[in-house]
């Protein structure tokens, strides 16, 4: 058996493994070690941030034109396309995502990077007249060192969502992956160096809570971009406040998926199944609360359960697999705990509700697609983010009740709205307390559409022009075209007039 590959830190354009303490990275599909990853320390963070600071202030990066930054981003995008077959397996081993899905996501991220290459030259500023002899302008400057904290469920996508706008704006980056999926973000940092970004522009440090804390609190980090749970997001916001650094947080969700009786039911069910069961439900925007108008409730549940029972759960490297494992045994136990407590509260488990009984999957962290009915919105399973392949289907009668249930949540990340009445869709969309509303579709991500949440789902935006602007700070400038000092009024008289002349003579 080959020795597992070792992954340390990527700092200043080089792989750093000296004095590192390595641990096994466990493949959640097999329960076996597939790589060795280094646990960094606060000292490793210090080294990475110092490298990023040097690159931001003193290296060739600071002197590159916007066009040259754009060329590097295009080169990085090209490598993502070329290396998708190499990068995708890293994510599948890390978190259990089916290989075909991981591969599609890597290729899609190339388009995201190309989009931000197009924004690299835009200052986003304004110019205006302050007086007859003075003009004012604003420019968007890079903030400095950006800490990019990526989640375990989609580390390549989340990494590119953070890295691409940061680099387009002229910043440098230190990536800190989730300990449960550290390898793919490390590979992104290495790929950035291969694309030609100067040493220190993109760094990666693998580690636990202590490493994340050291990075977030580091005084030379200007902005923290975090994707993960709401609880950790709160801790990061509190830690960042100590140095008044800026924070972009995309946290948890409990997204409502509203289906009216006039919707295209088959399409609505298919879209719901893909969104709640895909990636084993490990998605912040998973539509885990499905609100279905009572007239079509039974039909929706019947169709959804049929899909859940038919989906192939298995080896992520089998192209026929639709659902891989959860990221860890710990996460599987957490998901099972939610379902077991809900069962004890009297809900109906209409499909799934247990690990698969296939002995070939016994060593992995698998859990069957699960449909919960006979629940209400007040139960834990309807209110808390599960992060697993578990969907609760709740009935409603009219628009007002649908809105009341949908907004009765601490979260506000996304919502789905299915109806053939577009006037209703427009009327309700603006009243949903979420950051994104997808009408007669779901997971409609696009590099031009900003994404982010409200309430306990976080603040700030990723993707779109808004993500580029998050990575900049507005600087105001004023330019005087008239005689120097003409605007000083009484002060000019006092310093240049007869009194000033007399004072100078007396001192003379």
N, C-alpha and C positions, 0 to 999 in steps of 0.2 A: 504494500500500500504506500502511495506517495506521501511524503511529508506535507502536512497542510501548509499553505502559503501564509506567510506572516505579513500583517499589516500594522505599521506603526503610525507615526504622525507624518504629515507632508508639510514641511516648513522650508521656506526660502528656496523652493524649487527642488527639494531633495527629500528622499525617504529617510526619516529619522527613527532608528531602532535602538540606538545605544542606551543602555541602562533602563530599558523599558521592561515592564512586567507584563507578560503575555497571558491571555486566558483563551479558552476554547470558544469559538463561535459555533453554536449548535444549530443545525438545520432542523427547522420545526416539522418537516415532513418525515424525517427519519430518526430524529433524536440523537444523531451522531455529529461529532465535530467535523466541520468542513473547512475551517480556517482558524488561524491564531491571530488575535487582535490585541494591540497594546492598550493598556489602561494608562492614559496620560496622567499628569499631575499638574498642580498649579504652576510648577516650574516650566512644564511643557507649554502651558498657556502663555506664560510670560515670554517664552521664546517665540511663539507664533505671533503674538501681538506685536512684539518688537520688530519682527520681520515685516509684518503688514504696515507698520508705521514707517519704516524705512522706505518701503516700496511706494507708499503714498506721497511722501515728502521729498525723497531724495533720488529715487531711481529713474530709469528711463520711462517708467509708467507716468510719472508726473509731468513729463515733457512731451508725451504723445499728443497728437492732435485728435480731435473727435473722429475724423475719418480713419485714423490709424487704430483707434479703439474699436471702431465698427468693423474694420477688416479682421481684427483678432476674434471678435465675436462671431463673425461669419465662419472663420476657420474652425472655431470651437463647435459651431453648429454642424459643420461638415463632418467633423470627427465623431460627433454623436450619431449621425446617420451611418457612417462607415463602421463604427464599433458597436452598434446596437447588439449584434450577436455575441459580443464579449461582455458588455455591461449588464444586459438583461439577466443572465444567469446569476450574477452576483446578488441582484435584488431577490431573485427567486430562492436562492439559498438562504439569504438573510431573513426574509419574512414569509416565505411560502407562497408568494403570489404566482399564479400560473405563468409559465414562461412566455406564452403568446401575449398575455396582457402586459407583462413587464417590457417585452420587446416593443410593443406598440407605443407604450408610454415614452420610452427612450427616443424613438423616432419623432414623436410629437413634440418633445422638448427641443428638438432642433429648430422647429418652426418658432417656438417661443424665443429662443436666443437670436434668431434672425430678425424677429420683430424689434427686439431691443437694440440690435445693431443699427436699425433704421432710426432709432430715437437718440443715438449717441451724440449727435451734433446739435441737439435742440436745448437751448438754455432755458426755454419756457418763460422768459422774462417779458416785461412791459417797458415801454418808453413813453414819457409824458412830459408836458411843459410845466415847470414849477413857477417860472416868472419869465419876463421878456428876455432875460439873459442867462437863464439856467434851465437845464433839463435834468429830469430824474429818470432812472431806469432801475429795474430789478433783474437780477440774474440768479439762476439756480446753480449753486456750487455743490460739489460733492461734500458729503459730511465727514468722510475720513475712513476709519476702520469699521466695517460692518461685521457683527457676529451673526452668523446664520445657523440657527438651531433647527435641525431637521427631524421629522418624526420617523417612526419605523414603518408606517404603512405604505408610504410612497416616497422613499428617500431621494430617488432621482428626480422626480417631478418637483418636489418641494425644494430640492437643492437648486435646480435650474430657475425656479420661480424667484429665488432670492439672489442667486449669483448673477444672473443675466442683467437685471435692472441696476444692480449695484455697480457692476463693471461698466455698463453703458454710461452711467453718470460720472465715472472716474474714481470710484471708491476702490478700496482693497477689502479682502474678505478673509475671515477665519471661520471655517465650517466646523460645527460641533454636532456630529450625528447622534441619534439615539443609541444607547448601548445595545439595544436589541437589533439594530440594523446599521452597523457602522461602515461596512465595506464599500457599498456603492458610493456614498458621499466622498470617501477617501479617493476612490477612482476618479470622481469628477475633478477633484483638485489636481490630481496627477495629469489628467487629460488637459486641463487648462494650461499647465506648463508645457505640455507637448504641443498645444496649439500656438504657442509663442508668447503667451503672457509673461512679462518679466518675473523673475524670481521674487517671491513674497507677495505677489498680487492675490493669489488664491492659496490659502493654507488650510489644513484639516488637522484637528486634534480629536482623537477618540478618548472617551472617558465617561465617568459616572457623574453623580450630582456635584461632587467637589470641583470637578473640571468645569462643568457648566456654570457653577457659582463664581468661580474665579474669572471666567470669561465675561459674564454679565456685569460683574462689579469692577472690572478693570477700568481704570480712569482713562486709558487711551482708546477704549472702544466707544465710538460715537453713537452707534445705533445697534439695537438688537432686534432681529427679525426671528420670531419664534412660531413654530407650528406644533401643536400638541394639545394636551388636556387643559381644561380650564383651571384645575387646581395648580398645575405647574405654571400656567400663564400668570396666575395671581402672584406666585412667588417671584417670578421673573420681573414683573412690573414693580413689586416692592423693592427688590434688590437694585434694579436699574434706577429707581428714584434716588438712591443714595448719592449717585453721581449726576443726577439730572440728565441722563442720556435718553434719547428717543427710543421708543419701542413700537414695533408692529407685532400684534398678537393675533394669530388665527387659531382659535381654541375649539372647544367642543361644540357639538350640535345635537339636536333632537328634532330633525327637520320634519315638518308636516307635509304630507303628500295628499292633496285634496282632489278627490274624484267625484264629479257631479254625474247625475244620471244621464245627461246628454253627451257625455264624453265617449270617445272611441275606446270602448272597454278593453278590447284585446290589446291594443297598443299601450293603454295605461297600465295594464297588468304586466305586460312584458317589460316595460320600462321600469316599473317598480321592482320587479324581480332582479333585473340586472343591477339596479342601484343598491338594493339592500343585501343581496347575496354575493355580488361581485367583490373580490378581494376579501372574501369571508366576512363581509360586513365591516371590515376595518377601514372605515371611511368616515370622516367628520361630517359629510353631507348625506350619509345614508338615510333614506326616508323611513326611519324606524317608527314613525307614527303615520299610519295610512288612514286618512279620514275619508270614508266612502259613504255617499248618499244612500239612505236606507233602501231605496228602490232597487239598487244594483249591488247592495252589500253582499248578499249570498253568492251571486254570480262571481263577483270579484274574488271572494275568499276561495271559492271552489277552484277557479282558474289558478290563483296564486299557489294554493296547496299542491295542485297537480304539477306545476313547474318545480316547486321545492322538492317534491318527492322524486322527480325525474332527473334533476341536475346531477351531473357526475362529480363526486367528491373524490379527490385522489392526488396522485403524484403530480406536483407542479410541472414536471418536465415531460409529462404526457400531454401532447397537443389536444387530446380529447377532454382533458380535465377542465371543468368550469370553476370549481371551488377547491382551493388548496387549504392548507392548515392555517390555524391562528398562529400568531408569531411565537408563542411560547406556551408551555404547560400552565404557567401562572395565568396567562390571559384566558386560556380555555376554562380553567377553574372559575375565573371571574364571570365569564359568560354563563356557564352552567349554574352558578350561584343565583344570578338574576332569574333565570328560567325556573329553577327549583323553588325560589321564594314566591314567584308569581303563581306557580302551580299550587302552592300551599294556600295562597290567598283566594283560590277558586277560579282562576282563569282557565280557559280551554287551550290546550296545546294542539292545534289543528294539524300541524305537520312538524316533523323533526323533534326537537327537544332533548336530544341526546347525542353523544358521539356515534359515528357510524359503527355498525357491527362487523365490518369487514376486517378480518384478522390481519390482512396485509397492511392495514393502516394503524394498527394498534400502538406502534411506537411513536407515531406522530401526534400532533396537537390538533386533530380534526374535530369539527362539530357540524352536525347536520343543519341545513337550512331550516329555520324554524318560523312558524306562523302562530301568533297568539291572538285569540279571539275571546269574547265574553269578558272583556276588561273595561276599565274606564280610565279617563285621563289622569286621575289622581293617584293611581298606583305607581310604585317605584319603577316598574318596567316601562311605564309610559312617560316618566319624567326624567329618568337618569340615562345618560349616554352609556350604552352597553358595549359598543365597539365590537360587535360580533354579528353573525348572520341571523338576526332576530328581528322580526317585524311585528308590530302590534297593529291590528286592524280595528278601527273604531267607527261606529256608525254616526251619522248626523242627518238632520232633516232639512234644514234650510241654510241660507247664506250666513245669517247671523250666528247660528250655532257653530257652523264650520269655522268662522273667524274666531269665535270665543275659544274653541278648543285649540285651534292652531296657535293663537297668541298666548295661551295659558302654559307658558314654559319659561324657564330661566334663560333658555338659549334663543339665539336669533341668527342662525347662519344662512339657511336656505329654505326654500319651499317649492313644491311642485303644485301646479294648478291645472287641472284637466277639465275642460268644458268646450262645447262647440259654440257657446255664446260669448263672443269676444268682447262685447260690452260688459258682460259680467266679469270676465277675466280682467279687463282694465280697471273696473270698479273695485275689485277685491285686492288686486295686486298691491296697490298703494296703501292698503290698510293692514297688510301682513308685516309683522314686526321682524323682518329678516333683511339680510344684506343682499340676497339674490332671490329672484322669483323666476322660475322656468315654467312657461305656459305651453301646455301640450308637448312637453319634452322634459328631460331631466339631465343633470350633469352636463349642461350645455356650456362647457368651458371653452374659452377662446382667448387668445393672447390679447385681444383688444377689449375684452370685458373685465372690469375690475372685480375682484372677489374678496370678500371679507364679511365680518359679522357685526352684529349689534348685541346689546345686553351681555350675557356671560359668554358669548361666542367671540369676544375680542373687539379690537379696533385697529384701524389702519387697513390698507388695501394692498393686495397682491394682484399681479397681472394688470394689463392695461397701462395706459399712460400714467394712471394714478400710482402704480408701483414705482415707476421711474421717479415721479415727484416725491414719493416717500423717501427715496434715497438721496435727496438733495436738501440743502438749506437755502432759503431765500436771502440774498444780500442786496441791500439798497445802496444805490450810488447816486450822487449828485454832481453835476458837471457845470461849472460857471464859465460862461462865454464872455462876460463883461469884464470891466477893470477889476483887478484883484482888490478885495476889501470893500467893494461898493455896497455890499449888503450889510455892513456892520453898523451903519447909522450913527447913533450917538457915540458908540465906542470908537468909530473911526475918527470922529471929531476930537474925542478926548486924547487919542493917541497920536494923531497927525496934525492937530490944530495948534493955535497960539499957546495954549497952556502947556502942551507937551514941549513946544520949542523953548518956552521960558524955563521949564524944568531942566531941560538938557543944558541950556546956557548956564544955569546956576550951578550945575554939577561940574561944568566944564573947566 
